[in-house]
Structures are given as structure tokens and as C-alpha cells.
Amino acid sequence: MNNAYRMKAFMKPGRVYRRQDFKGTSTAVDRDLKILVSRGEIRKLAWGLYCREENPRPQELVRAFLKTEDFSLVPGQGHHLVYNHKRTGDFRLGRERFRFRIIRDYSRTPHHDRMPLRVLDREDERADLEFWLAKPPAERIAAVEFLREQHYALSGFKSLPRLAHSIRLGRR
């Protein structure tokens, strides 16, 4: 079995591979990838990304592109929105379009994955206020920052505008 077919056998269906993943399977990785792509046995999705399938899952494309599992993928119309800690910008991976947005400290907020869900009356603003007043200030600030980042990301900003450094306190 020559190196090109050894590389193809190394690739599992459904996974997306980076060029670096083939290190050790061939002495001429670029040449063997080019042979497999020209024969239609594997598919080049983007610069340095390859797969055996025609249409890999978007989750798998993003995992290989970012080299991490630490992201959140939101399907959208015309493109997918990817919240992550590494990249920002618009990219085409295979046949899919992705809009990457960096979200900062939302994953470090206490209990973000165990946020309680309560059904309230629409008119019950007092319960909403009590809910947030029961949270520590750091968690409230983190929630507002998360909402601010989502707003700017969905509005098409590539990076977040900086907030003013000074704060004025008003009378209560």
C-alpha cells in the first residue's frame, strides 16, 4: 500500500482533518494529499482541511478549523454563527459559511451551565428583579457583558467597541 492510500485509510468517515494530522503517515504529505484530491478519493474543504465525505457536519468542520472543542455553534440562515475564544471573521469551510465571533468570559461565570429556569407571569417584574438581586455583582456584570457581546456579534461587528473607562454615579 503506498503512502497516499495509507493516508486515506487513516481518515475516518465523518471527521475533518488538518494537514498536520497526517504527520507520520507519509514522507510527502502534500504530494499524497494532492494525489488523493485529484482522484476524488478525499475532498479539500479549505486551506489545510480535508475529509473523506462529501458534506461533513458543521460541528466537525469548526472543530478541525479551530483545533478545539470549546465553541458554540448556532445554525443561521445563509451562515452559521460560531461563538469561540480564538477566531473572528467570516469563513467558507467546504460548502458552508461561518461567522466566527469571539466571546470572552461567559464560560467562566459561576453556574452558567446550571442557570435555573423558572416560569414567571409576564407582569411579574418584581420576581425578575429579585432573581437578579440575589446574584452576586460579578455574575450580574458577566450576564450583561454576555448580552452586550451577543448584540454586537449579531449586529455584524468584528470586535467589541470598548466601554468608557470612567463611570459617573448618579443620585438615587
TORTORKOL-820414 format. One record per residue: x, y, z of N, C-alpha, C in turn; residue number from 1; residue in one letter. Coordinates in Angstrom, 2 decimals, m for minus. Layout:
// residues N
{tortor {X; Y; Z}; {X; Y; Z}; {X; Y; Z}; NUM; A} ...
This chain:
// residues 172
{tortor {0.86; m1.19; 0.00}; {0.00; 0.00; 0.00}; {0.89; 1.24; 0.00}; 1; M} {tortor {0.70; 2.15; m0.95}; {1.55; 3.34; m0.97}; {1.07; 4.35; 0.07}; 2; N} {tortor {1.85; 5.41; 0.23}; {1.57; 6.40; 1.28}; {0.21; 7.08; 1.12}; 3; N} {tortor {m0.19; 7.38; m0.11}; {m1.48; 8.06; m0.33}; {m2.63; 7.21; 0.20}; 4; A} {tortor {m2.61; 5.93; m0.09}; {m3.70; 5.08; 0.38}; {m3.60; 4.78; 1.87}; 5; Y} {tortor {m2.41; 4.84; 2.40}; {m2.25; 4.71; 3.86}; {m2.88; 5.92; 4.55}; 6; R} {tortor {m2.70; 7.10; 3.93}; {m3.32; 8.31; 4.48}; {m4.84; 8.22; 4.40}; 7; M} {tortor {m5.36; 7.72; 3.27}; {m6.81; 7.59; 3.13}; {m7.36; 6.60; 4.16}; 8; K} {tortor {m6.67; 5.51; 4.38}; {m7.11; 4.52; 5.37}; {m7.08; 5.10; 6.78}; 9; A} {tortor {m6.17; 6.03; 7.03}; {m6.05; 6.70; 8.33}; {m7.27; 7.58; 8.61}; 10; F} {tortor {m7.88; 8.11; 7.55}; {m9.01; 9.04; 7.71}; {m10.31; 8.28; 7.99}; 11; M} {tortor {m10.97; 8.66; 9.07}; {m12.26; 8.05; 9.43}; {m13.38; 8.86; 8.77}; 12; K} {tortor {m14.39; 8.19; 8.24}; {m15.53; 8.92; 7.67}; {m16.20; 9.80; 8.73}; 13; P} {tortor {m16.59; 10.99; 8.34}; {m17.26; 11.90; 9.26}; {m16.34; 12.86; 9.97}; 14; G} {tortor {m15.04; 12.62; 9.91}; {m14.08; 13.52; 10.56}; {m13.42; 14.43; 9.54}; 15; R} {tortor {m13.04; 15.60; 10.01}; {m12.30; 16.55; 9.18}; {m10.89; 16.61; 9.74}; 16; V} {tortor {m9.91; 16.60; 8.85}; {m8.51; 16.55; 9.26}; {m7.75; 17.78; 8.79}; 17; Y} {tortor {m6.81; 18.20; 9.61}; {m5.89; 19.26; 9.23}; {m4.66; 18.60; 8.61}; 18; R} {tortor {m3.94; 19.34; 7.83}; {m2.74; 18.81; 7.19}; {m1.77; 18.22; 8.22}; 19; R} {tortor {m1.64; 18.89; 9.38}; {m0.72; 18.42; 10.41}; {m1.10; 17.04; 10.96}; 20; Q} {tortor {m2.37; 16.66; 10.86}; {m2.82; 15.37; 11.39}; {m2.20; 14.20; 10.64}; 21; D} {tortor {m1.69; 14.42; 9.45}; {m1.13; 13.34; 8.64}; {0.36; 13.13; 8.87}; 22; F} {tortor {0.93; 13.91; 9.76}; {2.35; 13.77; 10.06}; {2.62; 12.34; 10.53}; 23; K} {tortor {3.59; 11.71; 9.93}; {3.93; 10.34; 10.29}; {3.25; 9.29; 9.43}; 24; G} {tortor {2.24; 9.67; 8.64}; {1.60; 8.68; 7.77}; {2.22; 8.68; 6.37}; 25; T} {tortor {3.01; 9.73; 6.08}; {3.61; 9.84; 4.76}; {4.89; 10.66; 4.85}; 26; S} {tortor {5.81; 10.40; 3.93}; {7.03; 11.21; 3.88}; {6.83; 12.46; 3.03}; 27; T} {tortor {5.78; 12.47; 2.20}; {5.47; 13.62; 1.34}; {3.97; 13.91; 1.47}; 28; A} {tortor {3.58; 14.50; 2.57}; {2.16; 14.73; 2.88}; {1.46; 15.54; 1.79}; 29; V} {tortor {2.03; 16.64; 1.37}; {1.39; 17.49; 0.37}; {1.18; 16.76; m0.95}; 30; D} {tortor {2.19; 16.03; m1.39}; {2.08; 15.29; m2.65}; {0.97; 14.24; m2.56}; 31; R} {tortor {0.93; 13.49; m1.46}; {m0.06; 12.43; m1.32}; {m1.48; 12.99; m1.18}; 32; D} {tortor {m1.62; 14.12; m0.49}; {m2.93; 14.76; m0.40}; {m3.40; 15.21; m1.77}; 33; L} {tortor {m2.49; 15.78; m2.54}; {m2.83; 16.25; m3.88}; {m3.27; 15.08; m4.77}; 34; K} {tortor {m2.61; 13.94; m4.65}; {m2.98; 12.75; m5.43}; {m4.39; 12.30; m5.07}; 35; I} {tortor {m4.68; 12.22; m3.77}; {m5.99; 11.75; m3.32}; {m7.10; 12.72; m3.72}; 36; L} {tortor {m6.82; 14.02; m3.65}; {m7.82; 15.02; m4.06}; {m8.06; 14.94; m5.56}; 37; V} {tortor {m7.00; 14.81; m6.36}; {m7.15; 14.76; m7.82}; {m7.91; 13.51; m8.27}; 38; S} {tortor {m7.80; 12.42; m7.52}; {m8.54; 11.19; m7.84}; {m9.97; 11.21; m7.27}; 39; R} {tortor {m10.29; 12.23; m6.51}; {m11.63; 12.32; m5.94}; {m11.86; 11.41; m4.75}; 40; G} {tortor {m10.79; 10.92; m4.15}; {m10.94; 9.99; m3.02}; {m11.09; 10.72; m1.69}; 41; E} {tortor {m10.57; 11.92; m1.62}; {m10.80; 12.79; m0.47}; {m11.15; 14.17; m1.00}; 42; I} {tortor {m11.62; 15.02; m0.12}; {m12.06; 16.35; m0.53}; {m11.31; 17.42; 0.24}; 43; R} {tortor {m10.82; 18.43; m0.46}; {m10.20; 19.58; 0.19}; {m11.29; 20.58; 0.49}; 44; K} {tortor {m11.48; 20.91; 1.77}; {m12.56; 21.78; 2.20}; {m12.15; 23.24; 2.24}; 45; L} {tortor {m10.95; 23.48; 2.69}; {m10.39; 24.83; 2.80}; {m8.89; 24.63; 2.91}; 46; A} {tortor {m8.16; 25.72; 3.00}; {m6.72; 25.61; 3.09}; {m6.35; 24.75; 4.29}; 47; W} {tortor {m5.75; 23.57; 4.05}; {m5.28; 22.70; 5.11}; {m6.33; 21.81; 5.75}; 48; G} {tortor {m7.58; 21.79; 5.26}; {m8.65; 20.95; 5.82}; {m9.11; 19.93; 4.78}; 49; L} {tortor {m9.19; 18.65; 5.19}; {m9.54; 17.57; 4.28}; {m10.52; 16.62; 4.95}; 50; Y} {tortor {m11.33; 15.92; 4.12}; {m12.23; 14.89; 4.65}; {m12.50; 13.86; 3.57}; 51; C} {tortor {m13.09; 12.73; 3.98}; {m13.46; 11.67; 3.04}; {m14.89; 11.83; 2.55}; 52; R} {tortor {m15.73; 12.52; 3.32}; {m17.15; 12.64; 2.99}; {m17.41; 13.83; 2.07}; 53; E} {tortor {m18.55; 13.79; 1.41}; {m18.95; 14.89; 0.54}; {m19.32; 16.13; 1.37}; 54; E} {tortor {m20.15; 15.94; 2.40}; {m20.62; 17.06; 3.22}; {m20.44; 16.75; 4.71}; 55; N} {tortor {m19.32; 17.09; 5.30}; {m19.14; 16.83; 6.73}; {m20.05; 17.74; 7.56}; 56; P} {tortor {m20.33; 17.32; 8.78}; {m21.17; 18.11; 9.69}; {m20.50; 19.43; 10.03}; 57; R} {tortor {m21.28; 20.51; 10.16}; {m20.71; 21.81; 10.51}; {m19.91; 21.77; 11.81}; 58; P} {tortor {m20.39; 21.01; 12.80}; {m19.69; 20.87; 14.09}; {m18.27; 20.34; 13.88}; 59; Q} {tortor {m18.14; 19.37; 12.99}; {m16.84; 18.76; 12.71}; {m15.92; 19.72; 11.95}; 60; E} {tortor {m16.49; 20.50; 11.04}; {m15.70; 21.50; 10.31}; {m15.11; 22.53; 11.27}; 61; L} {tortor {m15.93; 23.02; 12.18}; {m15.48; 24.05; 13.12}; {m14.45; 23.46; 14.08}; 62; V} {tortor {m14.66; 22.23; 14.55}; {m13.71; 21.59; 15.47}; {m12.31; 21.52; 14.84}; 63; R} {tortor {m12.25; 21.09; 13.60}; {m10.95; 20.99; 12.92}; {m10.36; 22.36; 12.63}; 64; A} {tortor {m11.19; 23.30; 12.23}; {m10.71; 24.64; 11.90}; {m10.13; 25.34; 13.13}; 65; F} {tortor {m10.83; 25.26; 14.26}; {m10.37; 25.94; 15.47}; {m9.36; 25.12; 16.28}; 66; L} {tortor {m9.25; 23.85; 15.97}; {m8.38; 22.92; 16.73}; {m8.80; 22.86; 18.20}; 67; K} {tortor {m10.10; 22.90; 18.46}; {m10.61; 22.82; 19.83}; {m12.08; 22.41; 19.79}; 68; T} {tortor {m12.56; 21.95; 20.92}; {m14.00; 21.62; 21.07}; {m14.70; 22.75; 21.82}; 69; E} {tortor {m13.97; 23.80; 22.19}; {m14.50; 24.88; 23.02}; {m15.13; 25.96; 22.15}; 70; D} {tortor {m16.35; 25.73; 21.68}; {m17.08; 26.70; 20.89}; {m18.56; 26.37; 20.96}; 71; F} {tortor {m19.37; 27.32; 20.53}; {m20.81; 27.12; 20.47}; {m21.26; 27.47; 19.05}; 72; S} {tortor {m21.95; 26.54; 18.42}; {m22.37; 26.69; 17.03}; {m23.87; 26.96; 16.98}; 73; L} {tortor {m24.25; 28.06; 16.33}; {m25.66; 28.44; 16.20}; {m26.00; 28.45; 14.71}; 74; V} {tortor {m26.86; 27.49; 14.27}; {m27.22; 27.49; 12.85}; {m27.97; 28.77; 12.49}; 75; P} {tortor {m27.69; 29.28; 11.32}; {m28.35; 30.50; 10.89}; {m28.79; 30.40; 9.45}; 76; G} {tortor {m29.41; 31.42; 8.96}; {m29.86; 31.45; 7.58}; {m28.74; 32.02; 6.71}; 77; Q} {tortor {m28.17; 31.20; 5.84}; {m27.08; 31.65; 4.98}; {m25.71; 31.43; 5.58}; 78; G} {tortor {m25.61; 31.38; 6.90}; {m24.34; 31.13; 7.55}; {m24.59; 30.61; 8.97}; 79; H} {tortor {m23.58; 29.98; 9.54}; {m23.63; 29.54; 10.93}; {m22.87; 30.56; 11.77}; 80; H} {tortor {m23.35; 30.81; 12.97}; {m22.68; 31.71; 13.89}; {m21.90; 30.86; 14.88}; 81; L} {tortor {m20.61; 31.15; 15.05}; {m19.76; 30.36; 15.93}; {m19.19; 31.28; 17.01}; 82; V} {tortor {m19.61; 31.05; 18.25}; {m19.03; 31.76; 19.39}; {m17.84; 30.94; 19.86}; 83; Y} {tortor {m16.69; 31.59; 19.99}; {m15.48; 30.87; 20.38}; {m14.53; 31.82; 21.09}; 84; N} {tortor {m13.37; 31.31; 21.48}; {m12.37; 32.11; 22.19}; {m11.12; 32.37; 21.34}; 85; H} {tortor {m11.14; 31.99; 20.04}; {m9.92; 32.08; 19.24}; {m10.00; 32.98; 18.01}; 86; K} {tortor {m11.07; 32.85; 17.21}; {m11.11; 33.49; 15.90}; {m12.32; 34.37; 15.74}; 87; R} {tortor {m12.18; 35.39; 14.90}; {m13.30; 36.21; 14.49}; {m13.19; 36.45; 13.00}; 88; T} {tortor {m14.32; 36.55; 12.33}; {m14.32; 36.77; 10.90}; {m15.28; 35.85; 10.20}; 89; G} {tortor {m15.42; 36.04; 8.89}; {m16.30; 35.21; 8.07}; {m15.44; 34.27; 7.23}; 90; D} {tortor {m15.79; 32.97; 7.26}; {m15.01; 31.96; 6.56}; {m15.94; 31.00; 5.83}; 91; F} {tortor {m15.46; 30.49; 4.73}; {m16.16; 29.43; 3.99}; {m15.35; 28.16; 4.18}; 92; R} {tortor {m15.98; 27.15; 4.78}; {m15.35; 25.85; 5.00}; {m16.17; 24.81; 4.25}; 93; L} {tortor {m15.59; 24.24; 3.22}; {m16.37; 23.33; 2.37}; {m17.46; 24.13; 1.69}; 94; G} {tortor {m18.69; 23.67; 1.82}; {m19.82; 24.38; 1.20}; {m20.57; 25.25; 2.20}; 95; R} {tortor {m20.08; 25.31; 3.42}; {m20.76; 26.05; 4.48}; {m20.08; 27.40; 4.72}; 96; E} {tortor {m20.88; 28.39; 5.11}; {m20.34; 29.69; 5.51}; {m20.48; 29.82; 7.02}; 97; R} {tortor {m19.44; 30.37; 7.64}; {m19.41; 30.52; 9.09}; {m19.03; 31.95; 9.44}; 98; F} {tortor {m19.67; 32.47; 10.45}; {m19.33; 33.78; 11.01}; {m18.81; 33.52; 12.42}; 99; R} {tortor {m17.50; 33.69; 12.61}; {m16.87; 33.44; 13.89}; {m16.85; 34.72; 14.72}; 100; F} {tortor {m17.24; 34.60; 15.97}; {m17.24; 35.73; 16.89}; {m16.60; 35.31; 18.20}; 101; R} {tortor {m15.69; 36.15; 18.67}; {m15.02; 35.87; 19.94}; {m15.91; 36.34; 21.08}; 102; I} {tortor {m16.17; 35.46; 21.98}; {m16.90; 35.76; 23.20}; {m15.92; 35.56; 24.34}; 103; I} {tortor {m15.84; 36.51; 25.24}; {m14.78; 36.45; 26.24}; {m15.12; 35.59; 27.44}; 104; R} {tortor {m15.53; 36.16; 28.53}; {m15.58; 35.40; 29.79}; {m16.90; 34.74; 30.12}; 105; D} {tortor {m17.79; 34.51; 29.17}; {m19.09; 33.95; 29.53}; {m18.97; 32.56; 30.13}; 106; Y} {tortor {m17.98; 31.78; 29.72}; {m17.87; 30.41; 30.23}; {m17.31; 30.38; 31.65}; 107; S} {tortor {m16.77; 31.49; 32.11}; {m16.19; 31.50; 33.45}; {m17.16; 32.03; 34.51}; 108; R} {tortor {m18.36; 32.39; 34.09}; {m19.31; 32.91; 35.07}; {m19.79; 31.75; 35.94}; 109; T} {tortor {m19.95; 31.98; 37.23}; {m20.38; 30.89; 38.11}; {m21.74; 30.36; 37.70}; 110; P} {tortor {m21.87; 29.08; 37.68}; {m23.13; 28.39; 37.43}; {m23.74; 28.68; 36.07}; 111; H} {tortor {m22.93; 29.05; 35.06}; {m23.52; 29.38; 33.76}; {m24.19; 28.17; 33.13}; 112; H} {tortor {m23.73; 26.97; 33.45}; {m24.33; 25.79; 32.86}; {m25.48; 25.24; 33.70}; 113; D} {tortor {m25.70; 25.82; 34.88}; {m26.78; 25.34; 35.75}; {m27.75; 26.47; 36.07}; 114; R} {tortor {m27.94; 27.37; 35.14}; {m28.83; 28.50; 35.36}; {m30.24; 27.98; 35.59}; 115; M} {tortor {m30.87; 28.36; 36.69}; {m32.21; 27.84; 36.96}; {m33.23; 28.40; 35.98}; 116; P} {tortor {m34.16; 27.58; 35.60}; {m35.22; 28.00; 34.70}; {m36.50; 28.10; 35.51}; 117; L} {tortor {m37.12; 29.28; 35.45}; {m38.37; 29.48; 36.16}; {m39.37; 30.11; 35.21}; 118; R} {tortor {m40.61; 29.69; 35.30}; {m41.67; 30.29; 34.50}; {m42.36; 31.33; 35.37}; 119; V} {tortor {m42.39; 32.56; 34.88}; {m42.97; 33.66; 35.64}; {m44.13; 34.26; 34.86}; 120; L} {tortor {m45.00; 34.92; 35.58}; {m46.05; 35.69; 34.92}; {m45.41; 36.84; 34.17}; 121; D} {tortor {m46.01; 37.20; 33.08}; {m45.47; 38.27; 32.26}; {m45.41; 39.59; 33.04}; 122; R} {tortor {m46.33; 39.77; 33.94}; {m46.42; 41.00; 34.70}; {m45.53; 41.01; 35.94}; 123; E} {tortor {m44.88; 39.91; 36.23}; {m44.17; 39.77; 37.48}; {m42.73; 40.30; 37.38}; 124; D} {tortor {m42.57; 41.61; 37.23}; {m41.25; 42.21; 37.14}; {m40.51; 42.15; 38.46}; 125; E} {tortor {m41.24; 42.15; 39.55}; {m40.61; 42.11; 40.88}; {m39.82; 40.81; 41.05}; 126; R} {tortor {m40.38; 39.70; 40.59}; {m39.68; 38.41; 40.71}; {m38.39; 38.43; 39.89}; 127; A} {tortor {m38.44; 39.06; 38.73}; {m37.25; 39.17; 37.89}; {m36.17; 40.00; 38.61}; 128; D} {tortor {m36.59; 41.10; 39.18}; {m35.66; 41.95; 39.93}; {m35.07; 41.18; 41.11}; 129; L} {tortor {m35.90; 40.47; 41.84}; {m35.41; 39.70; 42.99}; {m34.43; 38.61; 42.56}; 130; E} {tortor {m34.70; 38.00; 41.41}; {m33.80; 36.97; 40.90}; {m32.39; 37.55; 40.70}; 131; F} {tortor {m32.31; 38.71; 40.02}; {m31.00; 39.28; 39.74}; {m30.35; 39.90; 40.97}; 132; W} {tortor {m31.14; 40.43; 41.87}; {m30.56; 40.97; 43.11}; {m30.00; 39.88; 44.00}; 133; L} {tortor {m30.49; 38.67; 43.86}; {m29.98; 37.55; 44.64}; {m28.63; 37.06; 44.12}; 134; A} {tortor {m28.27; 37.44; 42.90}; {m26.99; 37.03; 42.31}; {m25.87; 37.95; 42.78}; 135; K} {tortor {m24.65; 37.43; 42.90}; {m23.53; 38.30; 43.25}; {m23.25; 39.30; 42.13}; 136; P} {tortor {m22.70; 40.47; 42.47}; {m22.45; 41.50; 41.45}; {m21.61; 41.01; 40.27}; 137; P} {tortor {m20.62; 40.18; 40.53}; {m19.77; 39.70; 39.43}; {m20.58; 38.88; 38.42}; 138; A} {tortor {m21.53; 38.10; 38.90}; {m22.35; 37.29; 38.00}; {m23.32; 38.18; 37.20}; 139; E} {tortor {m23.85; 39.23; 37.82}; {m24.73; 40.15; 37.11}; {m23.97; 40.88; 36.01}; 140; R} {tortor {m22.76; 41.33; 36.32}; {m21.94; 42.03; 35.33}; {m21.58; 41.09; 34.19}; 141; I} {tortor {m21.24; 39.84; 34.52}; {m20.91; 38.86; 33.48}; {m22.10; 38.60; 32.56}; 142; A} {tortor {m23.31; 38.56; 33.11}; {m24.50; 38.35; 32.29}; {m24.74; 39.53; 31.35}; 143; A} {tortor {m24.56; 40.75; 31.84}; {m24.73; 41.93; 31.00}; {m23.67; 41.95; 29.91}; 144; V} {tortor {m22.44; 41.61; 30.25}; {m21.35; 41.57; 29.27}; {m21.64; 40.53; 28.18}; 145; E} {tortor {m22.17; 39.38; 28.58}; {m22.52; 38.33; 27.62}; {m23.58; 38.85; 26.65}; 146; F} {tortor {m24.61; 39.51; 27.16}; {m25.67; 40.05; 26.30}; {m25.12; 41.14; 25.38}; 147; L} {tortor {m24.23; 41.97; 25.89}; {m23.60; 43.02; 25.08}; {m22.80; 42.41; 23.94}; 148; R} {tortor {m22.02; 41.36; 24.23}; {m21.22; 40.70; 23.20}; {m22.10; 40.05; 22.15}; 149; E} {tortor {m23.20; 39.42; 22.58}; {m24.13; 38.82; 21.61}; {m24.72; 39.88; 20.71}; 150; Q} {tortor {m25.14; 41.00; 21.29}; {m25.74; 42.08; 20.50}; {m24.77; 42.57; 19.42}; 151; H} {tortor {m23.53; 42.85; 19.80}; {m22.56; 43.36; 18.82}; {m22.20; 42.30; 17.79}; 152; Y} {tortor {m22.09; 41.03; 18.20}; {m21.77; 39.97; 17.25}; {m22.88; 39.81; 16.22}; 153; A} {tortor {m24.13; 39.81; 16.67}; {m25.25; 39.65; 15.75}; {m25.48; 40.90; 14.90}; 154; L} {tortor {m24.97; 42.04; 15.35}; {m25.09; 43.28; 14.58}; {m24.02; 43.40; 13.51}; 155; S} {tortor {m23.08; 42.43; 13.47}; {m22.07; 42.41; 12.42}; {m20.74; 43.02; 12.78}; 156; G} {tortor {m20.53; 43.40; 14.04}; {m19.24; 43.95; 14.44}; {m18.21; 42.84; 14.49}; 157; F} {tortor {m17.00; 43.11; 14.01}; {m15.94; 42.10; 14.06}; {m15.28; 42.06; 15.43}; 158; K} {tortor {m15.31; 43.18; 16.16}; {m14.78; 43.20; 17.52}; {m15.67; 44.13; 18.35}; 159; S} {tortor {m15.58; 43.98; 19.64}; {m16.42; 44.77; 20.53}; {m15.88; 46.17; 20.71}; 160; L} {tortor {m16.76; 47.17; 20.66}; {m16.31; 48.52; 20.99}; {m15.94; 48.59; 22.47}; 161; P} {tortor {m14.96; 49.35; 22.77}; {m14.53; 49.47; 24.17}; {m15.50; 50.36; 24.92}; 162; R} {tortor {m15.67; 50.05; 26.20}; {m16.51; 50.88; 27.05}; {m15.68; 52.03; 27.60}; 163; L} {tortor {m16.35; 53.11; 27.99}; {m15.66; 54.24; 28.59}; {m15.01; 53.80; 29.89}; 164; A} {tortor {m13.86; 54.37; 30.20}; {m13.13; 53.98; 31.40}; {m13.65; 54.67; 32.66}; 165; H} {tortor {m14.37; 55.74; 32.50}; {m14.88; 56.45; 33.67}; {m16.35; 56.17; 33.87}; 166; S} {tortor {m16.76; 56.16; 35.10}; {m18.16; 55.91; 35.44}; {m18.63; 57.06; 36.32}; 167; I} {tortor {m19.80; 57.60; 36.00}; {m20.37; 58.64; 36.83}; {m21.50; 58.04; 37.65}; 168; R} {tortor {m21.50; 58.31; 38.91}; {m22.56; 57.85; 39.78}; {m23.61; 58.94; 39.89}; 169; L} {tortor {m24.84; 58.54; 39.71}; {m25.94; 59.50; 39.82}; {m26.56; 59.40; 41.21}; 170; G} {tortor {m27.46; 60.29; 41.46}; {m28.15; 60.26; 42.74}; {m29.21; 59.18; 42.73}; 171; R} {tortor {m29.45; 58.61; 43.85}; {m30.50; 57.60; 43.99}; {m31.74; 58.23; 44.54}; 172; R} 
